[in-house]
Amino acid sequence: MLRVVVDKSVSAALAKLGPDAQSEMLGELRRLPGVFGLPYVHAGLGIRQLRPGVYEARVGLKIRVVFERAGDLLVVKTVGDHADIRRYLRNRT
């Protein structure tokens, strides 16, 4: 069974979100293990692969969550808008 874990570095990005956006994001993350890998089921989350092993999920119109699969874990690496995600991918080693 897949589990979602949030990387420690994500706390600063989460702090930038308002309480409503945080609540919505956490609700969507709870759904993630049950729908990951089932394209017709996860359509609402808009999950797509950005790079091998690196994925993006949509939360609302502006917020994106980037996560990586590590075995049975889906590790949330960053949260933000499109610019934040591009910056993360550019700086990722």
Biotite code that builds the C-alpha atoms (Angstrom):
import biotite.structure as struc

atoms = struc.array([
    struc.Atom([0.000, 0.000, 0.000], chain_id="A", res_id=1, res_name="MET", atom_name="CA", element="C"),
    struc.Atom([1.357, 3.416, -0.939], chain_id="A", res_id=2, res_name="LEU", atom_name="CA", element="C"),
    struc.Atom([1.795, 6.069, 1.733], chain_id="A", res_id=3, res_name="ARG", atom_name="CA", element="C"),
    struc.Atom([2.314, 9.830, 1.428], chain_id="A", res_id=4, res_name="VAL", atom_name="CA", element="C"),
    struc.Atom([5.076, 11.479, 3.439], chain_id="A", res_id=5, res_name="VAL", atom_name="CA", element="C"),
    struc.Atom([5.995, 15.150, 3.389], chain_id="A", res_id=6, res_name="VAL", atom_name="CA", element="C"),
    struc.Atom([9.662, 16.096, 3.139], chain_id="A", res_id=7, res_name="ASP", atom_name="CA", element="C"),
    struc.Atom([10.873, 18.394, 5.931], chain_id="A", res_id=8, res_name="LYS", atom_name="CA", element="C"),
    struc.Atom([11.809, 21.084, 3.419], chain_id="A", res_id=9, res_name="SER", atom_name="CA", element="C"),
    struc.Atom([8.157, 21.501, 2.401], chain_id="A", res_id=10, res_name="VAL", atom_name="CA", element="C"),
    struc.Atom([7.131, 23.271, 5.626], chain_id="A", res_id=11, res_name="SER", atom_name="CA", element="C"),
    struc.Atom([8.285, 26.682, 4.346], chain_id="A", res_id=12, res_name="ALA", atom_name="CA", element="C"),
    struc.Atom([6.262, 26.270, 1.151], chain_id="A", res_id=13, res_name="ALA", atom_name="CA", element="C"),
    struc.Atom([3.230, 25.178, 3.164], chain_id="A", res_id=14, res_name="LEU", atom_name="CA", element="C"),
    struc.Atom([3.521, 28.238, 5.375], chain_id="A", res_id=15, res_name="ALA", atom_name="CA", element="C"),
    struc.Atom([3.069, 30.464, 2.301], chain_id="A", res_id=16, res_name="LYS", atom_name="CA", element="C"),
    struc.Atom([-0.360, 28.958, 1.666], chain_id="A", res_id=17, res_name="LEU", atom_name="CA", element="C"),
    struc.Atom([-3.420, 30.243, 3.444], chain_id="A", res_id=18, res_name="GLY", atom_name="CA", element="C"),
    struc.Atom([-5.328, 27.965, 5.838], chain_id="A", res_id=19, res_name="PRO", atom_name="CA", element="C"),
    struc.Atom([-7.996, 27.113, 3.249], chain_id="A", res_id=20, res_name="ASP", atom_name="CA", element="C"),
    struc.Atom([-5.390, 26.172, 0.642], chain_id="A", res_id=21, res_name="ALA", atom_name="CA", element="C"),
    struc.Atom([-3.481, 24.089, 3.197], chain_id="A", res_id=22, res_name="GLN", atom_name="CA", element="C"),
    struc.Atom([-6.645, 22.232, 4.129], chain_id="A", res_id=23, res_name="SER", atom_name="CA", element="C"),
    struc.Atom([-7.531, 21.567, 0.486], chain_id="A", res_id=24, res_name="GLU", atom_name="CA", element="C"),
    struc.Atom([-4.005, 20.381, -0.277], chain_id="A", res_id=25, res_name="MET", atom_name="CA", element="C"),
    struc.Atom([-3.918, 17.994, 2.673], chain_id="A", res_id=26, res_name="LEU", atom_name="CA", element="C"),
    struc.Atom([-7.298, 16.577, 1.657], chain_id="A", res_id=27, res_name="GLY", atom_name="CA", element="C"),
    struc.Atom([-6.034, 15.894, -1.856], chain_id="A", res_id=28, res_name="GLU", atom_name="CA", element="C"),
    struc.Atom([-2.849, 14.310, -0.524], chain_id="A", res_id=29, res_name="LEU", atom_name="CA", element="C"),
    struc.Atom([-4.972, 11.875, 1.491], chain_id="A", res_id=30, res_name="ARG", atom_name="CA", element="C"),
    struc.Atom([-6.586, 10.748, -1.781], chain_id="A", res_id=31, res_name="ARG", atom_name="CA", element="C"),
    struc.Atom([-3.275, 10.291, -3.578], chain_id="A", res_id=32, res_name="LEU", atom_name="CA", element="C"),
    struc.Atom([-2.309, 6.733, -2.487], chain_id="A", res_id=33, res_name="PRO", atom_name="CA", element="C"),
    struc.Atom([-5.658, 5.334, -3.557], chain_id="A", res_id=34, res_name="GLY", atom_name="CA", element="C"),
    struc.Atom([-5.595, 6.824, -7.052], chain_id="A", res_id=35, res_name="VAL", atom_name="CA", element="C"),
    struc.Atom([-1.897, 6.873, -7.993], chain_id="A", res_id=36, res_name="PHE", atom_name="CA", element="C"),
    struc.Atom([-1.354, 4.769, -11.088], chain_id="A", res_id=37, res_name="GLY", atom_name="CA", element="C"),
    struc.Atom([-5.055, 4.685, -12.006], chain_id="A", res_id=38, res_name="LEU", atom_name="CA", element="C"),
    struc.Atom([-5.336, 7.381, -14.705], chain_id="A", res_id=39, res_name="PRO", atom_name="CA", element="C"),
    struc.Atom([-9.123, 7.370, -14.987], chain_id="A", res_id=40, res_name="TYR", atom_name="CA", element="C"),
    struc.Atom([-9.559, 7.660, -11.235], chain_id="A", res_id=41, res_name="VAL", atom_name="CA", element="C"),
    struc.Atom([-6.964, 10.375, -10.552], chain_id="A", res_id=42, res_name="HIS", atom_name="CA", element="C"),
    struc.Atom([-8.155, 12.656, -13.343], chain_id="A", res_id=43, res_name="ALA", atom_name="CA", element="C"),
    struc.Atom([-9.375, 15.207, -10.772], chain_id="A", res_id=44, res_name="GLY", atom_name="CA", element="C"),
    struc.Atom([-5.908, 15.510, -9.282], chain_id="A", res_id=45, res_name="LEU", atom_name="CA", element="C"),
    struc.Atom([-4.309, 15.968, -12.686], chain_id="A", res_id=46, res_name="GLY", atom_name="CA", element="C"),
    struc.Atom([-1.354, 13.758, -11.834], chain_id="A", res_id=47, res_name="ILE", atom_name="CA", element="C"),
    struc.Atom([1.341, 13.801, -14.481], chain_id="A", res_id=48, res_name="ARG", atom_name="CA", element="C"),
    struc.Atom([4.911, 12.670, -14.685], chain_id="A", res_id=49, res_name="GLN", atom_name="CA", element="C"),
    struc.Atom([7.394, 15.541, -14.958], chain_id="A", res_id=50, res_name="LEU", atom_name="CA", element="C"),
    struc.Atom([10.529, 13.415, -15.098], chain_id="A", res_id=51, res_name="ARG", atom_name="CA", element="C"),
    struc.Atom([11.165, 9.732, -14.424], chain_id="A", res_id=52, res_name="PRO", atom_name="CA", element="C"),
    struc.Atom([9.984, 9.147, -10.852], chain_id="A", res_id=53, res_name="GLY", atom_name="CA", element="C"),
    struc.Atom([8.929, 12.787, -10.346], chain_id="A", res_id=54, res_name="VAL", atom_name="CA", element="C"),
    struc.Atom([5.234, 13.661, -10.484], chain_id="A", res_id=55, res_name="TYR", atom_name="CA", element="C"),
    struc.Atom([2.984, 16.676, -10.135], chain_id="A", res_id=56, res_name="GLU", atom_name="CA", element="C"),
    struc.Atom([-0.561, 16.796, -8.760], chain_id="A", res_id=57, res_name="ALA", atom_name="CA", element="C"),
    struc.Atom([-2.926, 19.713, -9.137], chain_id="A", res_id=58, res_name="ARG", atom_name="CA", element="C"),
    struc.Atom([-4.683, 21.202, -6.102], chain_id="A", res_id=59, res_name="VAL", atom_name="CA", element="C"),
    struc.Atom([-7.139, 23.824, -7.277], chain_id="A", res_id=60, res_name="GLY", atom_name="CA", element="C"),
    struc.Atom([-6.286, 26.173, -10.106], chain_id="A", res_id=61, res_name="LEU", atom_name="CA", element="C"),
    struc.Atom([-2.937, 27.501, -8.943], chain_id="A", res_id=62, res_name="LYS", atom_name="CA", element="C"),
    struc.Atom([-1.392, 25.117, -6.421], chain_id="A", res_id=63, res_name="ILE", atom_name="CA", element="C"),
    struc.Atom([0.781, 22.218, -7.522], chain_id="A", res_id=64, res_name="ARG", atom_name="CA", element="C"),
    struc.Atom([2.388, 19.479, -5.453], chain_id="A", res_id=65, res_name="VAL", atom_name="CA", element="C"),
    struc.Atom([5.552, 17.753, -6.639], chain_id="A", res_id=66, res_name="VAL", atom_name="CA", element="C"),
    struc.Atom([6.245, 14.297, -5.286], chain_id="A", res_id=67, res_name="PHE", atom_name="CA", element="C"),
    struc.Atom([8.600, 11.429, -5.969], chain_id="A", res_id=68, res_name="GLU", atom_name="CA", element="C"),
    struc.Atom([7.937, 7.749, -5.714], chain_id="A", res_id=69, res_name="ARG", atom_name="CA", element="C"),
    struc.Atom([10.359, 5.847, -3.500], chain_id="A", res_id=70, res_name="ALA", atom_name="CA", element="C"),
    struc.Atom([9.179, 2.257, -3.234], chain_id="A", res_id=71, res_name="GLY", atom_name="CA", element="C"),
    struc.Atom([5.857, 2.308, -1.409], chain_id="A", res_id=72, res_name="ASP", atom_name="CA", element="C"),
    struc.Atom([6.259, 5.985, -0.449], chain_id="A", res_id=73, res_name="LEU", atom_name="CA", element="C"),
    struc.Atom([5.074, 9.070, -2.308], chain_id="A", res_id=74, res_name="LEU", atom_name="CA", element="C"),
    struc.Atom([7.381, 11.775, -0.945], chain_id="A", res_id=75, res_name="VAL", atom_name="CA", element="C"),
    struc.Atom([6.096, 15.336, -1.291], chain_id="A", res_id=76, res_name="VAL", atom_name="CA", element="C"),
    struc.Atom([9.077, 17.481, -2.283], chain_id="A", res_id=77, res_name="LYS", atom_name="CA", element="C"),
    struc.Atom([7.554, 20.922, -2.828], chain_id="A", res_id=78, res_name="THR", atom_name="CA", element="C"),
    struc.Atom([4.296, 22.830, -3.019], chain_id="A", res_id=79, res_name="VAL", atom_name="CA", element="C"),
    struc.Atom([3.635, 26.027, -4.930], chain_id="A", res_id=80, res_name="GLY", atom_name="CA", element="C"),
    struc.Atom([2.498, 27.666, -8.132], chain_id="A", res_id=81, res_name="ASP", atom_name="CA", element="C"),
    struc.Atom([3.867, 27.013, -11.628], chain_id="A", res_id=82, res_name="HIS", atom_name="CA", element="C"),
    struc.Atom([6.894, 29.271, -11.083], chain_id="A", res_id=83, res_name="ALA", atom_name="CA", element="C"),
    struc.Atom([7.771, 27.506, -7.814], chain_id="A", res_id=84, res_name="ASP", atom_name="CA", element="C"),
    struc.Atom([7.595, 24.138, -9.533], chain_id="A", res_id=85, res_name="ILE", atom_name="CA", element="C"),
    struc.Atom([9.791, 25.262, -12.447], chain_id="A", res_id=86, res_name="ARG", atom_name="CA", element="C"),
    struc.Atom([12.311, 26.679, -9.969], chain_id="A", res_id=87, res_name="ARG", atom_name="CA", element="C"),
    struc.Atom([12.339, 23.418, -7.999], chain_id="A", res_id=88, res_name="TYR", atom_name="CA", element="C"),
    struc.Atom([12.915, 21.332, -11.126], chain_id="A", res_id=89, res_name="LEU", atom_name="CA", element="C"),
    struc.Atom([15.676, 23.640, -12.345], chain_id="A", res_id=90, res_name="ARG", atom_name="CA", element="C"),
    struc.Atom([17.500, 23.466, -8.985], chain_id="A", res_id=91, res_name="ASN", atom_name="CA", element="C"),
    struc.Atom([16.921, 19.754, -8.371], chain_id="A", res_id=92, res_name="ARG", atom_name="CA", element="C"),
    struc.Atom([20.040, 17.663, -8.431], chain_id="A", res_id=93, res_name="THR", atom_name="CA", element="C"),
])
